[in-house]
Amino acid sequence: MALLNLADLGGYRCFDFDQCSRAGRALTDEYAHVSPFPHIVLDDFIDPEILRTVLSEFPDSREHSCFMRDQERLKFGYRPDQCSGPATRMLLAELNSRAFLGFLTQMTGIAGLIPDPYYAGAGLHEIKSGGHLGIHADFPWHDEMRLNRRINLLIYLNEDWEPDFGGALELWDRKMREAQRKIMPIFGRAVIFNTDRDSFHGHPDPLACPPDRSRRSIATYYYTAASTVSSALDRTTDFRKRPGTSDKRDWSVMLHNLKADWLPPALRRRGIGEP
C-alpha cells in the first residue's frame, strides 16, 4: 500500500490534505535524526500504477539536448510543458499542491514552503547509459522568484533495476570525506532531503545499465521566502571532487561562487571580476 494516496475526482487524481499531514507528522523524528544531513528514503511512496503511467508518457530524449561535461554527462531534464502526458502533468501539479506541501512541512519542520511553478531544474530527469552526475550541492537561490531553496524530492521510475547497473544516489558528509549513504534508484522509491550549502549528493560513477535502459526520476524542489538577500545566494550548483578520484573541478563555477561569497554586491552589479 502506498504511503500517500491520490483520490480520483472523476478523472483528476489529487492528494488529501489531512492524510498528507498525518503521514508527515509520523516521519518527523526519522527525517531529522539521520546523517549526513536531514533526509528520508520512502519505498512505495505513491500508487505504482500512476508511476507506470508517467513512465509510459516519458518524453523522447531524441527531441531534447542534454548536459555533456565532466561534472554531468548524458543528463536530460524535461519540464511539465515539455511533457505531453496528462498523468505526468497531473502528478507534477499535485506535487506542488497545498496538500503535498503540508506533508513536507509536517515531516521537515520547515514552515512556509513554496513550490516552483517554473520548475527550475525540476520535472522529469533521465540519465543515459554511461552518464553520471557529480557530487554537488544544489544552487541555493531561485532567481525568478527570489526564494531560498530548501528541499529536494526525487521519485525513481526504474523497474527491474539491477545493482550492477549502478546509479545509486550518494549522500556525502559535509567535509567531503566519504559517502555515508548510497541509495539505489529503484521503482517507487522516494528520497527527500534538505538542500544546504553542504548537502553534497549525486551519482558520480558512469551508469553501467544496458544501452536501451536509462535512469529515470521525478524531481521537484521547494523554497521559502528570504528575509534578507545574502550575497552567497548568488552561488550556483557547487560540484565537488571526491578524494582519491579523477573527478574534474569546474573552475569557472568555483570562481563564480568565490565572487558570490566575497565580492560586495555593488561591485558584482558593476561586473567587477567578470572576464
Rosetta silent file (secondary structure, phi, psi, omega in degrees, C-alpha in Angstrom):
SEQUENCE: MALLNLADLGGYRCFDFDQCSRAGRALTDEYAHVSPFPHIVLDDFIDPEILRTVLSEFPDSREHSCFMRDQERLKFGYRPDQCSGPATRMLLAELNSRAFLGFLTQMTGIAGLIPDPYYAGAGLHEIKSGGHLGIHADFPWHDEMRLNRRINLLIYLNEDWEPDFGGALELWDRKMREAQRKIMPIFGRAVIFNTDRDSFHGHPDPLACPPDRSRRSIATYYYTAASTVSSALDRTTDFRKRPGTSDKRDWSVMLHNLKADWLPPALRRRGIGEP
SCORE:     score description
SCORE:     0.000 S_00000001
   1 L     0.000  138.104 -177.534    0.000    0.000    0.000 S_00000001
   2 L   -71.949  149.636  176.953    1.286    3.466   -0.908 S_00000001
   3 L   -65.068  -45.305  179.694    2.244    5.938    1.803 S_00000001
   4 L  -117.294  133.356 -178.701    0.293    8.747    0.088 S_00000001
   5 L  -106.066  148.660  174.448   -2.885    8.149   -1.898 S_00000001
   6 E  -111.601  114.293 -179.499   -4.316   10.181   -4.731 S_00000001
   7 E   -73.589  143.909  179.709   -8.122   10.281   -4.688 S_00000001
   8 E   -91.272  115.932  179.300   -9.929   10.037   -8.035 S_00000001
   9 L  -101.432   40.977  179.979  -12.206   13.028   -8.598 S_00000001
  10 L    81.773   40.014  178.484  -13.671   11.696  -11.820 S_00000001
  11 L   119.921  -27.720  175.842  -10.520   11.686  -13.908 S_00000001
  12 L  -105.896  132.487 -178.619   -8.313   14.013  -11.870 S_00000001
  13 E  -105.634  136.451 -177.453   -6.260   12.488   -9.056 S_00000001
  14 E  -145.092  153.727  174.920   -5.276   14.561   -6.042 S_00000001
  15 E   -75.301  153.667  175.579   -3.668   14.268   -2.610 S_00000001
  16 L  -100.242  129.062 -175.044   -5.744   14.680    0.548 S_00000001
  17 H   -60.379  -47.333 -176.982   -4.510   17.402    2.888 S_00000001
  18 H   -65.266  -41.921  179.381   -5.347   15.621    6.149 S_00000001
  19 H   -65.181  -40.185  178.213   -3.839   12.313    5.069 S_00000001
  20 H   -63.598  -42.436 -179.477   -0.667   14.041    3.883 S_00000001
  21 H   -63.889  -43.276  178.647   -0.335   15.951    7.160 S_00000001
  22 H   -62.420  -44.476 -179.528   -0.745   12.792    9.259 S_00000001
  23 H   -62.729  -39.785  178.808    1.807   10.919    7.180 S_00000001
  24 H   -65.142  -43.408  179.713    4.297   13.772    7.504 S_00000001
  25 H   -60.368  -36.308 -177.681    3.920   14.023   11.295 S_00000001
  26 L   -68.904  -15.166 -175.044    4.627   10.295   11.658 S_00000001
  27 L  -109.196    4.914 -173.557    8.003   10.726    9.911 S_00000001
  28 H   -57.534  -51.046 -176.751    9.306   13.817   11.737 S_00000001
  29 H   -65.720  -41.764 -179.555   11.819   12.056   14.000 S_00000001
  30 H   -61.927  -37.136 -178.119   13.078    9.737   11.282 S_00000001
  31 H   -69.851  -42.411 -170.765   13.727   12.675    8.971 S_00000001
  32 H   -78.048  -35.734 -170.017   15.568   14.881   11.437 S_00000001
  33 L  -101.768   70.448 -176.575   17.836   12.393   13.221 S_00000001
  34 L  -153.160  151.034  178.341   19.938   10.996   10.410 S_00000001
  35 L  -108.806  154.576    6.765   23.364   11.593    8.859 S_00000001
  36 L   -89.382   -9.417  174.649   24.924   13.189    6.909 S_00000001
  37 L  -155.603  163.242 -175.542   22.055   15.731    6.682 S_00000001
  38 L   -55.767  125.949  178.982   18.283   15.554    7.173 S_00000001
  39 E  -164.082  170.871  176.715   16.768   13.137    4.658 S_00000001
  40 E  -153.401  148.375  175.816   14.477   10.151    4.305 S_00000001
  41 E  -117.505  123.643 -174.249   14.083    7.191    1.938 S_00000001
  42 E  -127.438  113.148  173.623   10.498    6.019    1.389 S_00000001
  43 L   -83.635  157.359 -179.038    9.577    2.957   -0.645 S_00000001
  44 L    52.140   51.602 -172.862    6.054    2.574   -2.075 S_00000001
  45 L   -71.410  -49.251  176.235    5.644    6.328   -1.835 S_00000001
  46 L  -135.385  173.570 -175.652    2.622    6.715   -4.139 S_00000001
  47 L   -50.837  118.759 -177.832    0.416    4.444   -6.281 S_00000001
  48 H   -62.674  -26.844  179.560    2.730    2.413   -8.563 S_00000001
  49 H   -68.686  -34.077  174.868    0.159    2.398  -11.365 S_00000001
  50 H   -64.780  -42.503  178.765    0.303    6.179  -11.543 S_00000001
  51 H   -64.892  -37.059  177.777    4.081    5.999  -11.760 S_00000001
  52 H   -66.315  -34.075  175.863    3.873    3.378  -14.508 S_00000001
  53 H   -66.423  -43.268  175.867    1.592    5.679  -16.456 S_00000001
  54 H   -58.307  -42.495  179.515    4.107    8.513  -16.052 S_00000001
  55 H   -61.496  -39.870  179.714    6.806    6.150  -17.252 S_00000001
  56 H   -68.483  -21.263 -179.592    4.752    5.282  -20.346 S_00000001
  57 L   -95.734    6.183 -172.427    4.419    9.020  -21.098 S_00000001
  58 L   -58.468  136.579 -179.102    8.124    9.741  -20.744 S_00000001
  59 L   -62.201  156.771  177.052    9.421   12.201  -23.384 S_00000001
  60 L   -82.744  115.196 -176.368   11.607   11.055  -26.264 S_00000001
  61 H   -62.897  -20.944 -179.225   15.147   12.143  -25.429 S_00000001
  62 H   -66.099  -15.048  179.773   15.991   12.406  -29.142 S_00000001
  63 H   -96.416    7.338 -175.067   13.971   15.609  -29.212 S_00000001
  64 L  -136.051  159.339  175.107   15.968   17.239  -26.399 S_00000001
  65 L   -94.833  167.367 -178.205   19.524   18.234  -25.573 S_00000001
  66 L  -137.550  166.235  172.381   21.486   17.049  -22.558 S_00000001
  67 E   -73.362  133.719  178.902   24.367   18.079  -20.321 S_00000001
  68 E  -139.486   77.154  177.129   27.696   16.874  -21.715 S_00000001
  69 L  -145.229  175.320 -174.256   30.539   17.993  -19.478 S_00000001
  70 L   -59.776  -34.625 -173.927   32.895   16.492  -16.927 S_00000001
  71 L   -82.521  -27.012  179.124   30.579   17.202  -13.989 S_00000001
  72 E  -153.291  125.211 -171.877   27.338   15.863  -15.563 S_00000001
  73 E  -132.087  138.376  178.535   27.085   13.784  -18.693 S_00000001
  74 E    56.922   37.125  179.998   24.141   12.411  -20.708 S_00000001
  75 E  -105.947  120.742  179.946   21.716   14.079  -18.263 S_00000001
  76 E  -109.442  149.112  174.467   18.335   15.171  -19.678 S_00000001
  77 E  -136.360  140.386 -177.033   15.646   17.258  -17.998 S_00000001
  78 E  -131.521  117.521  173.162   12.019   17.790  -19.030 S_00000001
  79 L   -73.565  164.434  178.526    9.692   20.446  -17.582 S_00000001
  80 H   -56.826  -36.129 -179.568    5.937   19.717  -17.488 S_00000001
  81 H   -71.094   -8.334  174.038    5.376   21.910  -20.554 S_00000001
  82 H   -99.870    7.597 -179.903    7.767   19.597  -22.416 S_00000001
  83 L  -116.341  130.408 -177.729    5.664   16.570  -21.455 S_00000001
  84 L   -93.326  -11.286 -174.799    2.517   15.673  -23.399 S_00000001
  85 L   -77.834  131.592 -179.708    1.189   13.029  -20.986 S_00000001
  86 H   -66.477  -37.072  179.959   -1.798   14.025  -18.806 S_00000001
  87 H   -65.330  -37.600  178.730   -0.806   11.771  -15.888 S_00000001
  88 H   -63.425  -47.956 -179.219    2.658   13.337  -15.811 S_00000001
  89 H   -65.439  -38.967  178.966    1.317   16.872  -15.733 S_00000001
  90 H   -62.507  -48.306 -176.825   -1.283   15.960  -13.117 S_00000001
  91 H   -64.766  -43.526  178.852    1.246   14.343  -10.781 S_00000001
  92 H   -62.689  -36.812  176.555    3.746   17.197  -11.083 S_00000001
  93 H   -64.777  -41.766 -179.370    0.951   19.670  -10.325 S_00000001
  94 H   -69.265  -29.709  175.910   -0.095   17.678   -7.243 S_00000001
  95 L   -70.641  -11.213  173.253    3.489   17.550   -6.001 S_00000001
  96 L  -105.453   11.833 -173.357    3.230   21.357   -5.934 S_00000001
  97 L   -84.686  164.845  176.269   -0.155   21.336   -4.163 S_00000001
  98 H   -58.689  -41.281 -178.897   -1.129   22.614   -0.704 S_00000001
  99 H   -60.848  -45.759 -177.969   -1.746   19.042    0.457 S_00000001
 100 H   -70.716  -35.689  174.507    1.735   17.878   -0.506 S_00000001
 101 H   -60.997  -34.255  176.076    3.335   20.983    0.981 S_00000001
 102 H   -62.923  -40.512  175.724    1.543   20.034    4.204 S_00000001
 103 H   -58.938  -50.001 -177.622    3.229   16.618    4.117 S_00000001
 104 H   -63.975  -42.619 -179.476    6.655   18.182    3.629 S_00000001
 105 H   -62.485  -46.172 -179.871    6.140   20.836    6.311 S_00000001
 106 H   -63.316  -38.702 -176.570    5.000   18.333    8.928 S_00000001
 107 H   -75.794  -43.922 -173.150    7.902   15.985    8.179 S_00000001
 108 H   -90.614  -21.460 -174.760   10.740   18.509    7.844 S_00000001
 109 L    79.099    7.530  179.824    9.563   21.195   10.267 S_00000001
 110 L   -93.734  112.218 -178.287   10.150   23.852    7.592 S_00000001
 111 L   -87.306  159.135  174.910    7.190   26.233    7.542 S_00000001
 112 L    71.898   29.799 -179.647    6.123   28.454    4.673 S_00000001
 113 L   -66.247  143.213 -177.908    7.257   26.153    1.874 S_00000001
 114 E  -126.074  128.652  176.701    6.668   27.473   -1.636 S_00000001
 115 L   -78.400  173.113 -177.531    6.514   25.291   -4.783 S_00000001
 116 L  -116.510  101.223  177.829    8.124   26.257   -8.072 S_00000001
 117 L   -70.525  -12.882  177.818    5.711   26.764  -10.986 S_00000001
 118 L   -85.968  -17.200 -178.570    8.733   27.457  -13.207 S_00000001
 119 L    52.345   51.569  178.783   10.266   24.033  -12.458 S_00000001
 120 L   -65.149  110.033 -178.142   13.803   25.443  -12.466 S_00000001
 121 L    72.516    1.774 -173.796   15.931   22.337  -12.982 S_00000001
 122 L  -110.737  179.850 -178.020   12.935   20.201  -11.983 S_00000001
 123 E   120.011 -126.814  173.174   10.364   17.983  -13.722 S_00000001
 124 E  -104.842  139.483  177.979   11.423   14.633  -15.178 S_00000001
 125 E  -119.191  149.037  177.242   15.086   13.607  -15.205 S_00000001
 126 E  -148.804  133.348  174.611   16.844   10.984  -17.284 S_00000001
 127 E  -125.049  126.975 -175.563   20.468    9.862  -17.434 S_00000001
 128 E   -82.005  165.786  176.863   21.556    7.545  -20.215 S_00000001
 129 E   -53.932  131.797 -177.202   23.919    4.585  -20.026 S_00000001
 130 E    90.773  -10.192 -178.866   27.447    5.868  -19.424 S_00000001
 131 E   -86.653  169.008  179.630   26.195    9.103  -17.910 S_00000001
 132 E  -158.278  169.134  173.968   26.738   10.440  -14.429 S_00000001
 133 E  -136.042  113.092 -175.824   26.054   13.369  -12.085 S_00000001
 134 E   -63.419  161.709  178.366   28.995   14.506   -9.985 S_00000001
 135 E   -66.689  132.013 -173.650   28.802   15.102   -6.259 S_00000001
 136 E  -157.318  164.141  164.375   27.449   18.595   -5.663 S_00000001
 137 E  -109.507  137.406 -171.585   25.408   20.933   -3.502 S_00000001
 138 L   -72.588  159.485  174.587   22.480   22.451   -5.360 S_00000001
 139 L   -56.585  136.048 -171.416   22.006   26.065   -6.369 S_00000001
 140 L   -94.406   -3.352 -166.919   20.570   27.826   -3.276 S_00000001
 141 E  -139.359  130.541  177.238   18.581   30.651   -4.868 S_00000001
 142 E   -93.058  109.751 -172.954   15.681   30.838   -7.334 S_00000001
 143 L   -62.596  -44.819 -174.650   16.389   33.920   -9.440 S_00000001
 144 L   -69.367  -39.367 -177.659   12.902   34.443  -10.875 S_00000001
 145 L   -95.350  -10.143  179.945   11.023   34.010   -7.599 S_00000001
 146 L    58.033   52.610 -175.972   13.787   35.388   -5.324 S_00000001
 147 E  -128.183  154.538  174.533   13.465   32.462   -2.934 S_00000001
 148 E   -84.263  132.011  175.035   15.773   30.221   -0.883 S_00000001
 149 E   -77.989  135.411 -173.929   15.900   26.580   -1.952 S_00000001
 150 E  -127.546  -37.736 -172.456   15.185   24.248    0.985 S_00000001
 151 E  -138.645  141.227  169.716   14.045   20.725   -0.013 S_00000001
 152 E  -110.926  141.013  169.611   14.525   18.261   -2.877 S_00000001
 153 E  -121.823  130.387  173.696   12.134   15.425   -3.714 S_00000001
 154 E  -125.000  133.046  173.557   13.169   12.573   -6.024 S_00000001
 155 E  -124.743  122.234 -173.985   10.882    9.696   -7.051 S_00000001
 156 E   -89.227  146.916 -173.492   12.533    6.923   -9.043 S_00000001
 157 L  -124.203   33.678 -171.744   10.904    5.246  -12.034 S_00000001
 158 L  -108.730   96.382  178.589   13.314    2.346  -12.702 S_00000001
 159 L   -77.605  145.918  177.836   11.639   -1.068  -12.730 S_00000001
 160 L    53.459   43.132 -178.994   13.810   -4.207  -12.503 S_00000001
 161 L   -83.475  119.593 -176.780   16.883   -2.096  -11.783 S_00000001
 162 L   -86.173  143.581  177.891   19.889   -4.335  -11.162 S_00000001
 163 H   -55.336  -33.581 -179.068   22.605   -3.392   -8.627 S_00000001
 164 H   -67.289  -15.955  178.289   25.215   -3.882  -11.359 S_00000001
 165 H   -70.476  -21.656 -176.956   23.617   -1.020  -13.307 S_00000001
 166 L    75.932 -152.966  177.767   24.921    1.440  -10.683 S_00000001
 167 L    83.166   12.395  178.018   23.305    4.845  -10.380 S_00000001
 168 L   -63.294  138.609  172.779   22.993    4.857   -6.591 S_00000001
 169 E   -75.783  122.947 -179.764   22.367    8.285   -5.088 S_00000001
 170 E  -102.715  131.201  174.248   25.319    9.015   -2.805 S_00000001
 171 E  -108.194  116.719 -174.612   24.979   11.286    0.235 S_00000001
 172 E  -101.102  152.571  178.369   28.378   12.601    1.311 S_00000001
 173 L   -66.847  163.857 -171.445   29.464   14.011    4.649 S_00000001
 174 L   -67.111  -19.353  178.218   29.799   17.767    4.995 S_00000001
 175 L   -99.114    8.123  177.860   33.610   17.685    4.738 S_00000001
 176 L    56.374   47.552  177.186   33.568   15.567    1.535 S_00000001
 177 L   -98.795  -35.660 -178.240   35.486   12.673    3.089 S_00000001
 178 L  -161.883  158.979  172.329   33.162    9.766    2.267 S_00000001
 179 E   -79.991  118.477 -178.524   29.724    8.731    1.070 S_00000001
 180 E   -88.409  -16.106  176.768   27.730    7.993    4.222 S_00000001
 181 E  -152.018  140.157  175.674   24.742    6.540    2.368 S_00000001
 182 E  -126.051  125.283 -170.761   24.141    5.011   -1.062 S_00000001
 183 E  -120.861  115.772 -179.213   20.531    4.679   -2.233 S_00000001
 184 L   -71.208  141.539 -174.293   19.629    2.560   -5.250 S_00000001
 185 L   -86.677   60.671 -174.260   17.150    4.270   -7.626 S_00000001
 186 L   -84.447  157.550 -173.236   14.535    1.518   -7.633 S_00000001
 187 L   -56.849  133.040  176.457   10.981    1.952   -8.862 S_00000001
 188 L    82.495   -3.672 -179.159    8.593    3.738   -6.479 S_00000001
 189 L   -85.553  133.123  175.367   11.307    4.847   -4.058 S_00000001
 190 E  -111.081  142.524  172.560   11.286    8.499   -2.942 S_00000001
 191 E  -125.659  128.854  179.639   14.205   10.386   -1.443 S_00000001
 192 E  -126.439  134.280 -179.515   13.598   13.725    0.272 S_00000001
 193 E  -153.765  154.853  175.197   16.380   15.848    1.744 S_00000001
 194 E   -69.247  142.540  177.267   17.301   19.332    2.924 S_00000001
 195 L  -111.386  101.946  176.102   19.306   21.395    0.447 S_00000001
 196 L  -117.692  177.622 -177.629   22.002   23.396    2.198 S_00000001
 197 L   -64.078  -19.609 -179.711   25.408   24.604    1.048 S_00000001
 198 L  -121.184   26.900  173.510   26.966   21.365    2.308 S_00000001
 199 L   -89.087   77.717 -172.098   24.246   18.849    1.353 S_00000001
 200 L   -82.943  130.131 -175.808   26.562   17.030   -1.048 S_00000001
 201 E  -157.087  167.889  177.860   24.965   14.356   -3.229 S_00000001
 202 E   154.833 -178.797  167.732   24.995   12.830   -6.708 S_00000001
 203 E  -130.473   94.741 -164.651   25.751    9.611   -8.548 S_00000001
 204 L   -81.057  -17.197 -178.243   29.293   10.176   -9.731 S_00000001
 205 L   -93.272  142.105 -177.594   30.181    6.878  -11.433 S_00000001
 206 L   -57.737  138.647  176.680   29.038    6.231  -15.025 S_00000001
 207 L   -62.188  138.542  179.466   25.864    4.162  -15.360 S_00000001
 208 L  -111.500   21.260  178.679   26.511    0.575  -16.425 S_00000001
 209 L   -73.443  161.948  176.907   22.947   -0.232  -17.485 S_00000001
 210 L   -57.798  155.816 -177.707   22.279   -1.648  -20.982 S_00000001
 211 L   -58.918  -25.518 -179.065   22.154    0.944  -23.795 S_00000001
 212 L   -88.755    3.418  176.603   18.370    0.591  -24.064 S_00000001
 213 L  -110.889  160.757  174.176   17.901    1.454  -20.365 S_00000001
 214 E  -150.533  164.252  179.534   18.272    4.776  -18.553 S_00000001
 215 E   -94.209  113.073 -173.306   17.989    6.113  -15.016 S_00000001
 216 E  -117.794  146.954 -178.967   14.668    7.984  -14.758 S_00000001
 217 E  -158.534  162.121  168.726   13.148   10.024  -11.968 S_00000001
 218 E  -100.928  137.671 -179.918   10.706   12.752  -10.986 S_00000001
 219 E  -135.225  125.736  172.849   12.306   15.775   -9.321 S_00000001
 220 E  -133.588  147.875 -175.237   10.604   18.682   -7.564 S_00000001
 221 E  -125.585  152.501 -173.211   12.142   21.395   -5.407 S_00000001
 222 E  -133.846  149.492 -166.606   10.709   23.580   -2.663 S_00000001
 223 E  -133.909  166.806  168.754   11.615   27.040   -1.368 S_00000001
 224 E  -133.647  157.832  178.637   10.996   29.588    1.382 S_00000001
 225 E   -69.152  145.776  179.354   10.927   33.371    1.287 S_00000001
 226 L   -95.612  130.860  177.022   14.154   35.145    2.194 S_00000001
 227 L   -72.975  -35.649  173.527   14.062   37.763    4.957 S_00000001
 228 L  -137.839  155.849  179.833   17.251   39.295    3.531 S_00000001
 229 L   -98.338  109.137  178.684   19.128   38.648    0.304 S_00000001
 230 L   -84.110  146.483  177.062   22.603   37.325    1.074 S_00000001
 231 H   -62.174  -27.720 -179.155   25.372   37.639   -1.494 S_00000001
 232 H   -66.135  -18.128 -179.997   26.004   33.899   -1.020 S_00000001
 233 H   -72.365  -10.129  174.423   22.629   33.236   -2.649 S_00000001
 234 H   -77.572   -2.582  179.205   24.204   34.182   -5.981 S_00000001
 235 L   -64.669  156.930  175.610   26.068   30.876   -5.822 S_00000001
 236 L  -116.192 -174.471 -178.916   25.299   28.193   -8.394 S_00000001
 237 L   -52.879  128.292 -170.579   25.464   24.374   -8.290 S_00000001
 238 E  -108.054   90.798  178.761   28.645   23.523   -6.385 S_00000001
 239 E   -75.574  143.272 -178.460   30.282   20.376   -7.797 S_00000001
 240 L  -124.385  153.318  177.874   32.942   18.740   -5.623 S_00000001
 241 L   -92.872  128.205  175.938   35.865   16.373   -6.266 S_00000001
 242 L   -74.114  140.621 -179.760   35.817   13.059   -4.412 S_00000001
 243 L   -62.736  138.626  176.491   39.104   12.287   -2.622 S_00000001
 244 L    73.723   19.290 -179.583   41.389    9.900   -4.470 S_00000001
 245 L  -122.158  173.189  176.669   39.477   10.142   -7.771 S_00000001
 246 L   -96.874   18.604  177.296   39.978   11.703  -11.189 S_00000001
 247 L   -52.779  142.963 -178.985   36.851   13.857  -10.825 S_00000001
 248 L   -95.409  136.641  173.154   37.240   17.200  -12.617 S_00000001
 249 L   -81.317  144.116  173.947   36.826   20.523  -10.885 S_00000001
 250 L   -97.656   95.283 -172.473   34.699   23.153  -12.616 S_00000001
 251 H   -67.898  -31.536  178.980   36.988   26.159  -12.180 S_00000001
 252 H   -66.529  -39.224  177.462   34.529   28.631  -13.728 S_00000001
 253 H   -68.327  -40.997  178.692   31.855   27.633  -11.191 S_00000001
 254 H   -60.029  -41.223  178.321   34.383   27.796   -8.352 S_00000001
 255 H   -66.001  -41.852  177.957   35.334   31.345   -9.401 S_00000001
 256 H   -58.596  -47.552 -178.292   31.653   32.323   -9.657 S_00000001
 257 H   -68.894  -33.530  177.423   30.919   31.033   -6.141 S_00000001
 258 H   -63.581  -42.615  177.978   34.061   32.646   -4.743 S_00000001
 259 H   -66.392  -38.352  178.868   32.918   36.029   -6.045 S_00000001
 260 H   -62.687  -34.747 -178.168   29.409   35.412   -4.684 S_00000001
 261 H   -76.936  -34.749 -166.597   30.882   34.717   -1.247 S_00000001
 262 H  -120.621  -22.174 -177.158   33.399   37.557   -1.052 S_00000001
 263 L   -83.403  129.028  179.390   32.770   40.307   -3.623 S_00000001
 264 L   -57.864  145.542 -177.520   30.494   43.126   -2.353 S_00000001
 265 H   -54.853  -38.161 -178.386   27.119   43.285   -4.144 S_00000001
 266 H   -62.396  -38.641  178.657   27.807   46.770   -5.549 S_00000001
 267 H   -72.055  -36.284  178.054   30.944   45.531   -7.293 S_00000001
 268 H   -63.874  -39.684 -179.886   29.171   42.400   -8.591 S_00000001
 269 H   -64.209  -28.716  179.231   26.442   44.558  -10.112 S_00000001
 270 L   -85.918   -2.278  177.248   29.122   46.575  -11.950 S_00000001
 271 L    82.081   15.502  178.577   30.646   43.371  -13.317 S_00000001
 272 L   -62.067  132.968  179.385   33.925   43.633  -11.418 S_00000001
 273 L    88.185   -2.825  177.611   35.880   40.426  -11.790 S_00000001
 274 L   -80.356  146.028  179.411   33.983   39.292  -14.897 S_00000001
 275 L   -69.247    0.000    0.000   36.102   38.054  -17.801 S_00000001
